[in-house]
Amino acid sequence: MTQPRKILVVDDTPGNVKLLTDLLTVKGYEVATAESGHEALARIDADCPDLVLLDIMMPGMNGYEVCQRIRQNPATEILPVVMVTALDPSQERTKGIEAGADDFLGKPVNQQELLARVRSLLRVKEYYDTTQDQKAELAEWNKKLESRVEEQLAQLEKMGNLKRFLSPHLAEMVLAGEAVDPLKPHRSAVTVVYIDLRGFTAFSQVSEPEEIMTVLNEYHAEMGALIQKFDGTIDHFVSDGIMVIFNDPVPVPNPTEIAIRMVIAMREQMANLKMQWQKRGYELDCGFGIAHGYATIGAIGFGGRWNYSTIGTVANLASRLCDEAKGPQIIINQKTLSHIEDIVETEPLGLLELKGFSKPINSFNVIRFKDGQAD
């Protein structure tokens, strides 16, 4: 049985506390109460609530001060806080926002409005908790991986571990000694592809966690199959962002051509996914960025925390180009175009001001293969 969500009601008026407690309890929430700001902070530390309904006007420490203290604590900085006030909410809203409040309710409380806002903020909190759990699982896996590196370096070359980063074909080549150890830091010229969903942030704010996970699983399944088909190396994926490199750990004569063929295939597959998602009411698309250049690649980290990473301007450039891409654009820079201009048609996008780059980047949108080049 799912554990009921816990809500902390903070108010120095017993009648208000009882009203909110009765309403929330009937709806299945677990309710804790506090009569002052100091007591509220103590209950938050002890009970770890999922949401706080916080009165503004209280003796000693008012609601603004309590909210500020909540936001200053790293353990509670994302805890949803709803300010409840008998004052004019429009006049108090600026102070509340500055203090870190997520929402406001006026007194007397409208019951339907209260429950709607509580449900909405708890959905956001639940999604955040899910991502934190996934982050913790990933951190634990990295810790175990580092332990194995220290104990038996040879064991890291087992197929099960390499498949987390490489296609099965590349993993077999590494295990057979036909490629360098991909976890040992080394420098290489690579083509970097960055892929990111468009509309995902808005979608995740209004969708249930189960819907979000279903979409991500569908997206990663389709993109992952194409990454393996084209022997790409996965640098990392976080939520809807995926980074893939070509020409490492196994050198290939035409990494940029392979990358663009993979991305165009991804764009075609995304068109099918997009139609499926639209039938479910999801407005999602995908953007792509591609760059070619030198990077340092390998296991980067310290102590019990290691990640497989690509370090260098080329990785940043691919990411920034992807940021500029409107679904389903494929944006590349001039240097990357020079490697594939014989096989694709492009349109100039002009000079783009990209974050982290002191000079504008001359950029192009890949439209299609030239006649006879698709195969």
Long-range contacts (C-beta under 8 A, 24 or more apart in sequence): 4-28, 4-29, 4-30, 5-29, 5-30, 5-50, 5-51, 5-122, 6-30, 6-31, 6-32, 6-47, 6-48, 6-49, 6-50, 6-51, 7-31, 7-32, 7-49, 7-50, 7-51, 7-52, 7-53, 7-118, 8-32, 8-33, 8-34, 8-40, 8-43, 8-44, 8-47, 8-49, 8-51, 8-52, 8-53, 9-33, 9-34, 9-53, 10-34, 10-35, 10-36, 10-37, 10-39, 10-40, 10-52, 10-53, 10-54, 10-55, 10-58, 10-63, 10-66, 11-35, 11-53, 11-55, 11-58, 11-84, 12-36, 12-55, 12-58, 12-59, 13-55, 16-55, 16-84, 16-107, 19-109, 20-53, 20-109, 20-114, 23-111, 23-114, 23-115, 24-118, 27-115, 29-118, 36-60, 36-61, 37-61, 37-62, 37-63, 37-65, 37-66, 37-69, 40-66, 41-66, 41-69, 41-70, 44-70, 44-76, 44-79, 49-79, 50-79, 50-80, 50-122, 50-125, 51-79, 51-80, 51-81, 51-82, 51-118, 51-121, 51-122, 51-125, 52-79, 52-80, 52-81, 52-82, 53-82, 53-84, 53-105, 54-81, 54-82, 54-83, 54-84, 54-101, 55-84, 55-85, 56-83, 56-84, 56-85, 56-87, 56-92, 56-96, 57-85, 57-86, 57-87, 63-99, 64-95, 64-96, 64-99, 65-99, 67-96, 67-99, 67-100, 67-101, 68-99, 68-100, 70-100, 71-99, 71-100, 78-125, 78-128, 79-125, 80-121, 80-122, 80-124, 80-125, 82-117, 82-118, 82-121, 84-109, 123-208, 123-209, 124-205, 126-209, 127-204, 127-209, 127-212, 130-209, 130-213, 131-239, 139-305, 142-301, 142-304, 142-305, 142-306, 142-307, 143-304, 143-305, 145-306, 146-301, 146-303, 146-304, 146-305, 146-306, 147-304, 149-183, 149-299, 149-306, 156-181, 156-183, 157-181, 164-234, 164-308, 165-233, 165-234, 165-235, 165-308, 166-233, 166-234, 166-249, 167-227, 167-228, 167-229, 167-230, 167-231, 167-232, 167-233, 168-228, 169-231, 170-231, 170-233, 170-249, 170-250, 173-250, 174-249, 174-250, 178-250, 179-249, 179-250, 180-249, 181-249, 182-233, 182-248, 182-249, 182-297, 182-298, 182-308, 183-298, 183-299, 183-308, 184-298, 184-299, 185-296, 185-297, 185-298, 185-299, 185-300, 186-248, 186-296, 186-297, 186-298, 187-294, 187-295, 187-296, 187-297, 188-247, 188-248, 188-251, 188-294, 188-295, 188-297, 189-247, 189-255, 189-292, 189-293, 189-294, 190-245, 190-246, 190-247, 190-248, 190-255, 190-292, 190-293, 190-294, 190-295, 190-297, 190-310, 190-314, 191-245, 191-246, 191-247, 191-255, 191-256, 191-258, 191-259, 191-290, 191-291, 191-292, 191-336, 191-339, 192-235, 192-243, 192-244, 192-245, 192-290, 192-291, 192-292, 192-293, 192-295, 192-310, 192-314, 192-315, 192-317, 192-318, 193-232, 193-243, 193-244, 193-245, 193-246, 193-259, 193-262, 193-263, 193-288, 193-289, 193-290, 193-318, 194-241, 194-242, 194-243, 194-288, 194-289, 194-290, 194-318, 194-319, 194-321, 194-322, 195-223, 195-241, 195-242, 195-243, 195-244, 195-263, 195-266, 195-286, 195-287, 195-288, 195-322, 196-240, 196-241, 196-242, 196-286, 196-287, 196-322, 196-323, 196-325, 197-240, 197-284, 197-285, 197-286, 197-287, 198-284, 198-285, 198-286, 198-287, 198-325, 198-326, 198-327, 199-282, 199-283, 199-284, 199-285, 199-327, 200-239, 200-240, 200-284, 202-283, 203-282, 203-283, 203-284, 207-282, 211-282, 215-277, 215-282, 215-284, 216-240, 218-273, 218-276, 219-273, 222-266, 222-269, 222-270, 222-273, 223-266, 223-269, 226-262, 226-265, 226-266, 226-269, 227-262, 229-262, 229-265, 230-258, 230-259, 230-261, 230-262, 230-265, 231-258, 232-258, 232-259, 232-262, 235-297, 235-308, 235-309, 235-310, 235-315, 236-307, 236-308, 236-309, 243-310, 243-315, 243-318, 243-319, 245-295, 245-297, 245-310, 248-297, 249-297, 254-339, 255-292, 256-290, 256-292, 256-336, 256-339, 256-340, 257-339, 257-340, 257-343, 259-290, 260-290, 260-330, 260-332, 260-340, 260-343, 260-344, 260-366, 263-288, 263-290, 263-330, 263-366, 264-330, 264-366, 264-368, 264-369, 267-328, 267-330, 270-327, 270-328, 271-328, 274-327, 284-327, 285-326, 285-327, 285-328, 286-327, 286-328, 287-322, 287-323, 287-324, 287-325, 287-326, 287-327, 287-328, 287-329, 287-331, 288-322, 288-325, 288-328, 288-329, 288-330, 288-331, 289-317, 289-318, 289-319, 289-320, 289-321, 289-322, 289-323, 289-324, 289-325, 289-330, 289-331, 289-332, 290-318, 290-321, 290-330, 290-331, 290-332, 290-336, 291-315, 291-317, 291-318, 291-321, 291-332, 291-333, 291-335, 291-336, 292-335, 292-336, 292-339, 293-317, 293-335, 316-356, 316-357, 317-354, 317-357, 317-361, 320-354, 320-355, 320-356, 320-357, 320-361, 321-352, 321-354, 321-361, 321-363, 323-354, 323-355, 324-349, 324-352, 324-354, 324-363, 329-365, 330-365, 330-366, 331-363, 331-364, 331-365, 331-366, 332-363, 332-364, 332-366, 333-361, 333-362, 333-363, 333-364, 334-361, 334-362, 334-363, 334-364, 337-364, 342-370, 342-373, 343-369, 343-370, 343-373, 344-368, 344-369, 344-370, 344-373, 345-369, 345-370
